[in-house]
């Protein structure tokens, strides 16, 4: 058997299948595209699912590649000889082409004739059938292996382990045949026909040589035959490298051993299982973070968070006070970067996210270990079980992983009440929601997608023109109001990459359609519109005219997002990678990674930098090149996006170089002006900047200038003195309020009530002092802007008095007078006023407690009906 490096094995595998008429395709992102059934890509065929379902036509009926895969179900098994969270799957596929006999022949010839595996050490498993689901034993594969020269006693019939799939809850699946390597007698007894087949220690699977895709599993668990029969094969590179290198485990291969050495150096121990776990989990973390997935408490982000926290906990429990995984990141990039170039480009973002998670979790682990020590101090009987209930609270309330608790107790030789923990966990599980990946399409969207999914790709001519002639290929309408249609070619940009679809008109000899949107379904541009005259039918010659003003506005905003992205990298750091965007004619929205709010000073620097690039009037250059070449040259890419092998690189001078299929201005000067209108939080660690360009920006600038002029005239100061004057007035108002409080003496609030209803904040204050002095206090509170609705009330010897304020953002919905009447009705009072302020009272002094009770409990219900 030849001894090959992992790189050589990859090359040999692909060369062999290319020689046998398979088309080599590039690996897909580990983040699934439009597949809600998967959290991450978990097999080589998962990104190709639509080919097997007949929904898309593959570029060739025979394909081959290598694909990173994540198996979250294996996380807790990591540390043995061959389990991994992330691994590389080398795969080959026949889609409606050859079937079982040829698949077995190809696999056998590669292993034995090309790679030199000793035939006597190979064993082959096949599916033994399942009467319950009506599937017969796979005797065809048995005969196919025999034809290759495999002796019958090396063919093993197995059960459900040899029925593969689907990749999610539903989808293509079928019986499979797998190849195992005999590691030798030192790993266990030899297999005897009819006896137990040890597929854990002695016999290690090196290739699923054929998943015979002939069935589609439905949601109800039933199976339907697929429109065509296909073959899906997969060989784990790490396992193949282990066997061919004569290693005991996958962790001894050139893919993982350098990481294991770094783990040993970090925790300064030869704890084999822990060193392996650290190496695997860090490698998986690097690959996931490179795709732009951020650690979080649900969905995809839960996996890197879980992996990182396991690693942190393991290090701290072994005496590493604050673990640094930078070397693991760099070594992973060094080993895998040539095959996955996005790792090199995303290094800074990976390190940033990783360090944020580590810094956040270290105190949690330390506190958890102190709590364990405290509990052990309280319960000093060393032979007593550590309470499962306490452990469960540490896990769920304090975020301490169970692995840390067990490791700490084990080091102190304290037994653990696993049964008690499981009982608490089971009770919790019944009432907790299941983590799931969000994302589904509406029924209408699904119907439209189904209608156009199998159509040929549309030729997009909109980079150079906004008007073109074509032929209607297909039309679809479900309600008779909205029409969807595709054409052979179109100048209309279909919504993608955050850029809104074009609008405009389509005209034929028989009718006219107003196009209100353009969407993309795979490679097909689908125009969405309303027939405003006549009709539109398949086969019609059509003139397509894009709304040029709308297109130009969208292009200005789209190009501005590229400049904004670059400016953020320069001002706040390269960790500020794009997390999403929305570009329309009216505005732009850009989401990016950052732990906290961008400061006013930073926003000003970003805005100034973008405008300086606009004034530089850098021309647009567009290049078509290979994806890897573009990344190597420094082009920014969104790693959750799916890119073709040939990509479009859009540049505006050295400041902005990105992979992008959208439409852009010819030079940055065409943007005119860029103004930031808002900065806000979208989610933990994700910020949003909103901005306008061109005419919208000029109108906004004029509006701001007018406001400043009006304010300066009202305050009777120069425009540049407005801010100073406002500060002086605020100080003056505070002093007056302070003076009023001092004069009132007894007007301090004795009761405060704070509520929030649908985002509206309400404050109520009650005093038994002189209520007349509450007016100045309320004016100050409403001017501060913290509350939109305020009620202050008090009493003297003769009456209860109440005051209500409703600020400008609320008083059109909730008038101060209406709120006052509702409040005073409880104690038989009366009052009134303007929308922004009202006052009134009641002679029922003794009923003030009833008024307070109403404000605390029932007023919220009334307020919710008004908002």
C-alpha positions in Angstrom: 0.0 0.0 0.0 1.4 3.4 -1.0 2.2 5.9 1.7 0.7 9.2 0.6 0.2 12.6 2.2 -3.3 14.0 2.5 -2.6 16.3 -0.4 -1.5 13.5 -2.6 -4.5 11.4 -1.6 -6.9 14.2 -2.7 -5.0 14.6 -6.0 -5.0 10.9 -6.7 -8.7 10.5 -5.9 -9.7 13.4 -8.2 -7.3 12.4 -11.0 -8.7 8.9 -11.0 -12.3 10.0 -11.4 -11.5 12.7 -13.9 -9.7 9.9 -15.9 -13.0 8.0 -15.7 -15.0 10.9 -17.2 -16.1 12.6 -14.0 -16.2 16.4 -13.9 -14.3 17.9 -10.9 -16.4 20.5 -9.1 -15.4 22.8 -6.3 -16.5 22.3 -2.7 -19.6 24.1 -1.4 -19.8 26.2 1.7 -20.5 24.2 4.9 -23.5 26.6 5.4 -26.4 25.1 3.4 -28.0 27.2 0.7 -31.8 27.3 0.9 -32.0 24.0 2.7 -33.9 24.3 6.1 -33.5 20.6 6.7 -29.8 21.0 7.5 -27.9 23.0 10.1 -24.6 22.4 8.3 -23.5 20.4 5.2 -23.0 16.9 6.6 -22.2 14.9 3.5 -20.7 15.4 0.0 -24.1 15.0 -1.7 -26.0 17.5 0.5 -25.2 20.5 -1.8 -26.2 18.4 -4.8 -29.5 17.3 -3.5 -31.5 19.0 -6.3 -29.6 17.0 -8.9 -30.8 13.7 -7.4 -34.3 15.0 -7.0 -34.4 16.0 -10.7 -35.1 19.6 -9.9 -31.8 20.8 -11.5 -29.7 19.5 -14.3 -26.1 18.8 -13.2 -23.2 20.2 -15.3 -22.3 16.5 -16.0 -23.9 13.2 -15.1 -20.6 12.2 -13.5 -19.1 14.4 -10.8 -16.3 14.3 -8.2 -14.9 16.6 -5.5 -13.8 17.0 -1.9 -16.2 18.6 0.5 -15.9 19.7 4.2 -18.6 18.2 6.3 -19.8 18.8 9.9 -21.4 16.0 11.9 -22.8 17.6 15.1 -24.0 14.2 16.4 -20.3 13.1 16.7 -19.2 16.0 19.0 -19.4 13.9 22.2 -17.6 11.0 20.6 -14.6 13.1 19.6 -11.4 11.8 21.2 -11.4 8.2 20.1 -9.5 6.9 17.1 -11.6 8.2 14.2 -14.6 10.4 15.3 -14.4 14.0 14.1 -16.7 17.0 14.2 -15.5 18.2 10.8 -13.9 16.1 8.1 -13.2 16.2 4.4 -15.4 13.9 2.3 -14.0 12.9 -1.1 -16.9 12.0 -3.3 -17.9 10.8 -6.7 -21.4 10.8 -8.2 -23.3 9.2 -11.1 -26.6 11.0 -11.7 -28.8 8.9 -13.8 -25.7 7.3 -15.4 -23.9 4.1 -14.3 -25.2 2.2 -11.3 -24.2 -0.5 -8.8 -21.9 -2.7 -10.9 -19.8 0.1 -12.3 -19.7 1.9 -8.9 -18.2 -1.2 -7.2 -15.8 -1.7 -10.0 -14.5 1.9 -9.8 -14.1 1.7 -6.0 -12.3 -1.6 -6.1 -9.9 -0.5 -8.9 -9.0 2.7 -7.1 -8.3 1.1 -3.8 -6.5 -2.0 -5.0 -4.9 -1.1 -8.4 -4.3 2.6 -8.0 -3.6 3.1 -4.3 -2.2 -0.4 -3.6 -4.5 -1.6 -0.8 -4.0 -5.3 -0.1 -7.2 -6.9 -1.3 -7.2 -9.5 1.6 -7.5 -6.7 4.1 -10.6 -5.2 2.6 -14.2 -6.1 3.7 -17.4 -5.0 2.0 -20.8 -4.5 3.7 -24.1 -4.4 1.9 -27.7 -3.8 2.9 -29.6 -6.8 4.3 -33.0 -5.4 3.7 -35.9 -4.4 6.0 -39.3 -6.0 5.7 -40.9 -3.4 7.9 -40.4 -0.7 5.2 -40.6 -3.1 2.3 -37.0 -2.9 1.0 -35.3 -6.1 -0.1 -31.7 -7.2 0.5 -29.2 -5.7 -1.9 -28.0 -8.9 -3.7 -27.0 -6.8 -6.8 -24.1 -5.3 -4.8 -23.1 -8.7 -3.5 -22.8 -9.9 -7.1 -21.0 -6.8 -8.2 -18.3 -7.2 -5.6 -17.9 -10.9 -6.4 -17.4 -9.9 -10.1 -14.5 -7.6 -8.9 -12.8 -10.6 -7.3 -14.0 -10.2 -3.7 -14.4 -13.5 -1.9 -17.8 -14.2 -0.4 -16.4 -14.4 3.2 -15.3 -10.8 2.9 -18.9 -9.6 2.0 -21.0 -8.8 5.1 -24.8 -8.3 5.1 -25.8 -5.6 7.6 -29.0 -3.8 8.6 -29.9 -0.1 8.9 -26.2 1.0 9.0 -26.2 0.2 5.3 -29.2 2.2 4.4 -28.0 5.8 4.0 -29.8 9.0 4.4 -31.4 11.2 3.8 -29.1 14.2 4.5 -31.9 15.9 6.4 -35.3 14.7 7.6 -36.4 14.2 4.0 -34.8 13.7 0.6 -32.9 11.2 -1.5 -31.7 8.0 0.1 -31.1 4.3 -0.5 -29.2 1.2 0.3 -25.4 1.5 0.4 -22.3 -0.6 0.3 -19.2 0.3 2.4 -15.6 -0.7 2.3 -13.7 -1.5 5.6 -10.0 -2.0 6.3 -8.8 -4.7 8.6 -6.5 -3.0 11.1 -5.1 -6.3 12.3 -5.4 -8.8 15.2 -4.1 -6.3 17.7 -7.4 -4.4 17.4 -9.7 -7.4 18.0 -10.9 -10.8 16.9 -11.2 -11.7 13.2 -14.6 -11.6 11.5 -16.1 -15.0 10.8 -19.1 -15.3 8.4 -22.3 -15.1 10.4 -20.6 -13.7 13.5 -20.2 -10.2 14.8 -18.5 -7.6 12.5 -16.5 -5.2 14.6 -16.8 -1.9 12.8 -15.5 0.1 15.7 -12.0 -1.1 16.5 -10.6 -3.7 14.1 -12.5 -2.9 10.9 -12.5 0.8 10.0 -14.8 2.2 7.3 -12.7 3.9 4.6 -15.3 4.4 1.9 -19.0 4.4 1.4 -18.5 3.1 -2.1 -22.0 3.5 -3.2 -25.2 5.0 -1.8 -27.6 3.9 -4.4 -30.0 6.8 -4.6 -33.3 5.3 -5.8 -35.8 6.5 -3.1 -37.0 9.8 -1.7 -38.1 9.9 1.9 -41.2 11.9 2.7 -42.1 13.8 5.9 -44.4 11.0 7.0 -41.6 8.4 6.7 -42.8 6.8 3.5 -40.6 6.4 0.4 -41.2 7.2 -3.2 -39.0 6.1 -6.1 -36.8 8.9 -7.5 -37.1 10.0 -11.2 -33.7 8.6 -11.9 -31.3 6.2 -10.2 -28.0 7.6 -9.0 -24.8 6.7 -7.1 -23.3 8.8 -4.3 -19.9 7.8 -2.9 -17.9 9.3 0.0 -14.5 8.5 1.5 -13.3 10.4 4.6 -9.9 11.8 3.8 -8.8 11.7 7.4 -9.6 7.9 7.7 -8.0 7.1 4.4 -4.8 9.0 5.4 -4.8 7.1 8.7 -4.9 3.7 7.1 -2.5 4.5 4.3 -0.1 6.1 6.7 -0.2 3.1 9.0 -1.4 5.3 11.9 -3.4 4.3 14.9 -5.8 7.2 14.6 -6.9 10.0 12.4 -5.1 12.3 14.9 -1.7 11.0 13.8 -2.1 12.1 10.2 -0.6 15.2 8.7 -4.0 16.8 8.8 -4.4 16.7 12.6 -1.1 15.8 14.3 0.3 19.4 14.2 -2.8 20.5 16.0 -2.5 17.8 18.6 1.0 18.8 19.2 -0.2 22.4 19.8 -2.9 21.2 22.2 -0.3 19.2 24.2 1.8 22.4 24.4 -1.2 24.4 25.5 -2.4 22.2 28.4 1.0 20.7 29.1 -0.4 17.2 29.5 -0.5 13.9 27.6 -4.2 13.5 28.1 -4.9 11.9 24.7 -8.6 12.4 24.6 -8.5 16.1 25.6 -5.7 16.9 23.1 -7.6 15.3 20.4 -10.8 17.1 21.3 -9.1 20.5 21.4 -7.6 19.8 18.0 -10.8 18.7 16.4 -13.0 21.4 17.9 -10.6 24.2 17.0 -10.3 23.0 13.4 -14.1 22.9 13.1 -14.5 26.3 14.8 -12.1 27.9 12.3 -14.0 26.4 9.3 -17.4 27.6 10.7 -16.3 31.1 11.7 -14.7 31.5 8.3 -18.2 31.2 6.8 -19.3 34.2 8.8 -21.3 32.2 11.3 -21.0 33.9 14.7 -21.2 32.1 18.1 -24.7 32.4 19.6 -27.3 30.5 21.7 -29.3 29.0 18.8 -29.2 27.7 15.3 -25.9 27.5 13.5 -24.1 29.8 15.9 -24.8 27.4 18.8 -22.3 24.9 17.3 -19.2 27.1 17.4 -20.2 28.4 20.8 -20.5 24.8 22.1 -17.1 23.8 20.6 -15.3 26.9 21.8 -16.7 26.6 25.3 -15.8 22.9 25.6 -12.2 23.9 24.7 -12.0 26.8 27.2 -13.4 24.7 30.0 -11.0 21.8 29.3 -8.1 24.3 29.4 -9.1 26.1 32.6 -9.8 22.8 34.4 -6.2 21.8 33.6 -4.7 25.0 34.9 -4.6 27.3 31.8 -6.0 30.5 33.2 -6.9 32.2 29.9 -6.3 29.9 26.9 -5.1 31.4 23.6 -5.9 29.4 20.5 -4.2 31.7 17.9 -1.6 29.0 17.1 -4.4 26.5 16.4 -6.1 29.0 14.0 -2.9 29.7 12.1 -1.9 26.0 11.9 -5.4 25.1 10.6 -5.2 27.8 8.0 -1.7 26.6 7.0 -2.9 23.0 6.6 -6.2 23.7 4.8 -5.8 27.2 3.4 -4.6 26.1 -0.1 -7.7 24.1 -0.6 -10.1 26.5 1.2 -8.7 30.0 0.4 -11.5 31.7 2.3 -9.7 30.7 5.5 -6.8 33.0 4.7 -9.0 36.0 3.9 -11.1 35.5 7.1 -8.2 35.0 9.5 -8.7 38.3 11.4 -12.5 37.8 11.7 -11.9 34.2 12.9 -9.5 35.4 15.6 -11.7 38.3 16.6 -14.8 36.1 17.1 -12.9 33.4 18.8 -11.2 35.8 21.3 -14.6 37.5 22.0 -16.1 34.1 22.9 -13.1 33.0 25.0 -13.0 36.3 26.9 -16.7 36.1 27.6 -16.7 32.5 28.8 -13.5 32.4 31.0 -15.2 34.2 34.0 -18.1 31.7 33.7 -15.8 28.7 34.1 -13.9 30.3 36.9 -17.1 31.1 38.8 -18.4 27.6 38.1 -15.4 26.0 39.6 -15.6 28.2 42.7 -19.3 27.1 43.1 -18.3 23.5 42.9 -15.6 24.0 45.5 -18.1 25.8 47.7 -20.6 23.0 47.4 -17.9 20.4 48.2 -16.9 22.5 51.2 -20.5 22.4 52.5 -20.9 18.7 51.8 -17.6 17.4 53.2 -18.5 13.7 53.0 -16.2 12.6 50.2 -18.2 9.4 49.5 -21.5 11.2 48.9 -22.7 11.9 45.4 -22.3 15.5 44.1 -26.0 16.5 43.7 -27.4 16.2 40.2 -29.7 19.2 40.8 -26.8 21.4 41.7 -24.9 20.3 38.6 -28.0 21.0 36.5 -28.2 24.6 37.9 -24.6 25.1 37.1 -25.2 24.0 33.5 -28.4 25.8 32.8 -28.2 28.9 35.0 -24.5 29.6 35.0 -23.6 28.1 31.6 -20.9 25.7 32.9 -20.6 22.7 30.6 -21.3 19.3 32.1 -17.8 18.2 30.9 -16.2 20.7 33.2 -18.2 19.6 36.2 -17.4 15.9 35.6 -13.7 16.6 35.0 -13.4 18.6 38.2 -15.2 16.0 40.3 -13.2 13.2 38.8 -9.9 15.0 39.6 -11.2 15.2 43.3 -12.5 11.6 43.2 -16.0 12.8 44.0 -18.8 10.6 42.6 -21.5 12.4 40.5 -25.3 11.9 40.7 -25.9 11.3 37.0 -29.4 10.0 37.6 -30.4 13.1 39.4 -28.9 15.3 36.7 -30.8 13.3 34.0 -34.1 13.6 35.8 -33.7 17.4 36.0 -32.6 17.5 32.3 -35.6 15.4 31.2 -38.0 17.7 33.0 -36.3 20.7 31.4 -36.4 19.2 28.0 -40.1 18.7 28.1 -40.7 22.4 28.6 -37.9 23.8 26.4 -38.0 24.6 22.7 -35.8 22.7 20.4 -32.9 24.6 18.7 -33.7 24.7 15.0 -32.5 26.5 12.0 -34.9 29.2 10.9 -36.1 29.7 7.4 -39.0 28.7 5.3 -40.9 30.0 2.3 -44.5 30.9 2.0 -46.9 28.7 0.0 -47.1 31.3 -2.7 -43.3 31.6 -3.0 -43.0 27.9 -3.1 -45.4 27.7 -6.0 -43.6 30.4 -8.0 -40.3 28.7 -7.3 -41.7 25.4 -8.5 -43.0 27.0 -11.7 -39.6 28.4 -12.7 -37.1 26.0 -11.0 -36.4 23.9 -14.1 -36.1 26.8 -16.6 -32.9 27.6 -18.4 -30.7 30.4 -17.0 -31.6 33.8 -18.2 -28.9 35.8 -20.1 -28.5 39.1 -18.1 -27.7 42.0 -20.4 -28.2 44.7 -17.7 -24.6 45.5 -17.1 -24.5 47.4 -20.3 -28.0 48.4 -21.1 -31.4 49.2 -19.6 -33.5 48.3 -22.6 -33.6 45.1 -24.7 -35.8 42.9 -26.9 -36.4 39.2 -26.0 -39.0 36.5 -26.1 -41.3 35.4 -23.3 -40.4 31.9 -22.2 -42.8 31.2 -19.4 -45.7 32.9 -17.6 -47.3 32.0 -14.2 -50.1 33.6 -12.2 -51.9 32.1 -9.2 -54.4 34.9 -8.5 -55.1 36.5 -11.9 -53.7 39.8 -10.5 -49.9 39.3 -10.4 -48.1 37.9 -13.3 -44.6 36.2 -13.2 -42.7 35.7 -16.5 -39.3 34.8 -17.7 -37.5 35.7 -21.0 -34.5 34.3 -22.8 -32.5 37.5 -21.9 -33.3 40.6 -19.9 -31.7 43.9 -18.8 -33.7 43.6 -15.5 -31.5 42.8 -12.4 -33.0 40.0 -10.3 -32.9 40.6 -6.6 -29.8 39.0 -5.1 -26.8 39.9 -3.0 -28.9 42.4 -1.1 -29.7 44.5 -4.2 -33.4 45.0 -4.9 -34.7 43.8 -8.3 -35.3 46.3 -11.1 -38.7 47.8 -12.0 -39.9 49.1 -15.3 -42.2 48.0 -18.2 -42.6 45.2 -20.6 -44.4 45.8 -23.9 -45.6 43.4 -26.6 -47.8 43.9 -29.6 -50.8 42.7 -27.6 -50.2 44.4 -24.2 -48.2 46.1 -21.6 -47.0 45.0 -18.1 -45.8 47.2 -15.3 -42.9 45.3 -13.7 -42.9 46.0 -10.0 -40.0 43.6 -9.0 -37.6 41.2 -10.5 -36.5 38.1 -8.6 -34.0 35.2 -9.3 -34.9 31.6 -9.0 -31.6 29.8 -9.4 -30.3 31.3 -12.7 -33.7 32.4 -14.0 -34.7 36.1 -13.8 -38.4 36.2 -13.1 -40.2 39.5 -13.7 -43.1 40.3 -11.4 -45.8 42.6 -12.6 -49.3 43.7 -13.3 -50.9 43.7 -16.8 -52.1 47.3 -17.4 -53.1 46.8 -21.0 -54.0 43.7 -23.1 -52.2 40.5 -22.3 -48.8 38.8 -22.2 -48.3 35.2 -23.4 -45.5 32.7 -23.8 -43.8 33.2 -27.1 -44.5 36.9 -27.4 -41.8 39.2 -28.6 -41.3 41.7 -25.7 -39.5 45.0 -25.3 -38.1 45.2 -21.7 -37.4 48.8 -20.4 -35.8 49.3 -17.0 -36.8 52.3 -15.0 -33.4 54.1 -15.4 -33.8 56.6 -12.6 -34.6 53.8 -10.2 -31.7 51.7 -11.5 -29.2 54.6 -11.1 -30.3 55.3 -7.6 -29.9 51.6 -6.7 -26.4 51.5 -8.3 -25.3 54.5 -6.3 -26.4 52.8 -3.1 -24.9 49.5 -4.0 -21.5 51.0 -4.8 -21.7 53.0 -1.6 -22.1 49.7 0.4 -18.8 48.5 -1.1 -17.1 51.7 0.0 -18.7 51.6 3.4 -17.5 48.0 3.9 -13.9 49.1 3.2 -14.2 52.2 5.3 -15.4 50.2 8.3 -12.4 47.9 7.9 -10.0 50.8 8.0 -11.7 52.7 10.9 -12.9 50.0 13.3 -11.0 46.9 12.1 -11.1 44.0 9.6 -13.4 42.0 11.9 -16.2 44.2 10.7 -17.2 41.7 8.0 -20.5 42.0 6.2 -23.4 40.1 7.7 -26.1 41.3 5.3 -27.2 44.2 3.2 -30.3 45.7 1.6 -29.9 48.1 -1.4 -32.8 49.9 -3.0 -33.3 53.2 -4.8 -34.3 55.0 -1.6 -31.6 53.9 0.8 -29.0 51.4 1.8 -28.7 49.2 4.8 -25.5 47.5 5.8 -25.1 44.9 8.6 -21.7 44.1 10.0 -19.9 42.4 12.8 -19.0 44.5 15.8 -19.3 43.8 19.6 -20.7 47.3 20.4 -22.0 50.5 19.0 -19.9 52.4 16.6 -19.0 55.7 18.3 -20.0 59.1 16.9 -16.4 59.9 16.2 -15.9 56.6 14.3 -19.1 57.2 12.3 -17.9 60.6 11.3 -14.5 59.2 10.2 -16.3 56.5 8.1 -18.6 59.0 6.5 -15.7 61.3 5.7 -13.6 58.4 4.3 -16.4 57.2 2.0 -17.0 60.8 0.7 -13.3 61.3 0.1 -13.3 58.1 -2.1 -16.4 59.5 -3.9 -14.5 62.8 -4.6 -11.5 60.8 -5.9 -13.9 59.6 -8.7 -12.2 56.2 -9.0 -13.4 54.3 -12.1 -15.1 50.9 -11.9 -13.1 48.0 -13.2 -14.7 44.6 -13.7 -12.7 41.3 -14.0 -13.7 37.8 -14.5 -11.3 35.3 -12.9 -11.2 32.1 -10.8 -12.6 32.2 -7.3 -9.3 31.1 -5.7 -7.4 33.6 -7.8 -9.7 36.4 -6.7 -9.4 35.5 -3.0 -5.6 35.3 -3.3 -5.6 38.8 -4.7 -7.4 40.1 -1.7 -11.0 40.5 -3.0 -13.6 40.5 -0.3 -16.1 37.7 -0.4 -19.2 36.8 1.6 -18.5 33.2 2.6 -22.1 32.3 3.1 -22.7 33.1 -0.5 -22.4 30.6 -3.3 -19.9 31.6 -6.0 -19.2 29.9 -9.3 -15.7 28.8 -10.3 -15.5 31.9 -12.4 -16.3 35.1 -10.4 -16.9 38.8 -11.1 -14.6 41.1 -9.3 -15.7 44.7 -9.0 -13.1 47.3 -8.1 -13.1 51.0 -7.4 -9.4 51.7 -7.0 -7.3 49.9 -4.4 -9.8 50.9 -1.7 -12.6 48.6 -2.7 -12.2 45.2 -4.3 -15.1 42.7 -3.9 -16.7 39.7 -5.5 -20.1 41.0 -6.7 -22.7 40.2 -9.4 -24.6 43.4 -8.9 -24.9 46.6 -10.9 -22.7 49.6 -10.1 -21.9 53.2 -11.1 -19.1 53.8 -13.6 -17.1 55.8 -11.2 -17.4 56.7 -7.5 -18.1 60.3 -8.3 -21.5 59.3 -9.7 -22.6 58.6 -6.1 -22.6 62.3 -5.4 -22.9 62.4 -1.6 -23.0 59.8 1.1 -24.7 60.5 4.5 -25.2 58.1 7.4 -28.7 58.3 8.8 -28.6 55.7 11.6 -26.5 53.2 13.5 -28.2 50.5 15.6 -28.1 47.0 16.9 -29.5 44.1 14.9 -28.4 41.2 17.2 -25.7 40.4 19.6 -22.4 41.3 17.9 -24.1 42.6 14.8 -24.6 46.3 14.0 -26.5 48.1 11.3 -25.7 51.3 9.4 -28.3 53.0 7.3 -27.4 55.7 4.8 -28.6 57.6 1.7 -26.7 58.8 -1.4 -27.2 61.1 -4.4 -30.4 63.1 -4.5 -31.7 61.6 -1.3 -28.5 62.7 0.5 -28.7 66.2 -0.9 -32.4 66.6 0.2 -31.4 65.3 3.6 -28.5 67.8 3.8 -30.9 70.6 2.8 -33.4 69.5 5.4 -30.7 69.5 8.1 -29.5 72.9 7.1 -33.1 74.3 7.2 -33.6 72.9 10.6 -30.4 74.5 11.8 -31.4 77.9 10.3 -34.8 77.7 11.9 -33.3 76.8 15.3 -30.7 79.6 15.2 -33.5 82.1 14.3 -35.7 80.9 17.1 -32.9 81.0 19.6 -31.5 84.2 18.2 -28.0 83.0 17.9 -25.6 82.1 15.0 -26.0 78.5 13.5 -22.7 77.5 15.0 -23.9 78.6 18.5 -27.1 76.6 18.5 -25.7 73.6 20.4 -24.1 75.9 23.1 -27.4 77.8 23.5 -29.4 74.6 23.9 -27.0 73.4 26.6 -27.4 76.7 28.4 -31.2 76.4 28.3 -31.0 72.8 29.6 -28.9 73.9 32.5 -31.2 76.8 33.2 -34.2 74.5 33.2 -32.5 72.1 35.5 -31.7 74.9 37.9 -35.3 76.0 37.9 -36.6 72.5 38.6 -34.0 72.2 41.4 -35.2 75.5 42.8 -38.8 74.3 42.6 -38.0 71.1 44.4 -36.2 72.9 47.1 -39.1 75.4 47.6 -41.6 72.5 47.6 -39.7 70.7 50.3 -42.2 67.9 50.5 -42.7 67.3 46.8 -40.3 64.4 46.5 -41.8 61.3 44.9 -42.8 58.6 47.4 -43.9 56.0 44.7 -42.6 55.4 41.2 -44.3 53.1 38.6 -42.5 52.2 35.4 -44.1 50.3 32.5 -43.4 49.5 28.8 -46.2 48.7 26.4 -45.3 47.9 22.7 -42.1 50.0 23.0 -43.8 53.0 24.7 -42.2 53.8 28.1 -44.6 55.1 30.8 -43.7 56.7 34.1 -46.0 57.5 37.1 -45.0 59.3 40.2 -47.0 59.9 43.4 -46.3 62.3 46.3 -48.2 63.2 49.4 -46.6 66.7 49.4 -47.8 69.8 47.6 -48.8 68.5 44.1 -48.5 71.9 42.5 -44.7 71.6 42.5 -44.9 68.5 40.3 -45.4 70.5 37.1 -41.8 71.6 36.8 -40.6 68.0 37.6 -42.8 66.6 34.9 -41.7 69.1 32.3 -38.1 68.1 33.0 -38.9 64.4 32.7 -40.7 64.7 29.4 -37.9 66.9 28.0 -35.2 64.3 28.8 -36.9 61.9 26.4 -36.5 58.7 28.5 -40.3 58.3 28.8 -43.0 59.0 26.2 -45.9 59.2 28.6 -45.8 60.5 32.2 -48.3 60.9 35.0 -47.5 62.7 38.2 -50.1 62.9 41.0 -50.4 64.0 44.6 -52.8 65.4 47.2 -53.4 68.2 49.6 -56.0 68.5 52.3 -58.8 69.2 49.8 -58.2 67.3 46.6 -56.1 64.9 44.5 -54.3 66.6 41.6 -53.0 64.8 38.5 -50.8 65.9 35.5 -50.2 63.9 32.3 -47.6 64.6 29.6 -47.4 62.8 26.2 -44.4 63.6 24.0 -44.5 64.5 20.3 -43.8 60.9 19.1 -46.9 59.6 20.9 -49.5 62.3 21.4 -51.1 61.7 18.0 -52.1 58.2 19.2 -52.3 58.8 22.9 -53.4 62.3 23.8 -52.5 63.5 27.3 -56.2 64.6 27.9 -57.5 61.1 27.0 -55.0 59.4 29.3 -55.9 61.8 32.2 -59.6 61.2 31.8 -59.1 57.5 32.0 -56.9 57.8 35.1 -59.2 60.2 37.0 -62.3 58.2 36.2 -61.2 55.7 38.8 -61.6 58.3 41.6 -64.5 60.3 40.0 -62.2 63.1 38.9 -62.3 65.4 35.9 -59.7 67.3 33.8 -58.5 68.1 30.3 -55.9 69.9 28.2 -53.9 69.6 25.0 -52.6 66.5 23.3 -49.1 67.0 24.9 -50.2 68.1 28.4 -53.3 67.8 30.6 -54.2 68.4 34.3 -57.2 67.8 36.5 -58.2 66.4 39.9 -60.8 65.0 42.3 -62.2 65.9 45.7 -62.0 62.2 46.7 -58.7 62.5 48.7 -59.1 59.2 50.4 -59.2 57.4 47.1 -55.6 58.2 46.1 -54.5 54.6 46.9 -57.2 53.3 44.4 -55.6 55.6 41.8 -52.1 54.2 42.5 -53.4 50.6 42.4 -55.0 51.3 39.0 -51.8 52.8 37.6 -49.8 49.7 38.8 -52.2 47.0 37.4 -54.9 48.1 35.0 -53.7 51.2 33.1 -51.4 49.1 31.0 -54.4 47.3 29.4 -56.0 50.7 28.4 -52.7 52.0 27.0 -52.2 48.8 24.9 -55.5 49.5 23.1 -54.3 53.0 22.0 -50.9 52.2 20.6 
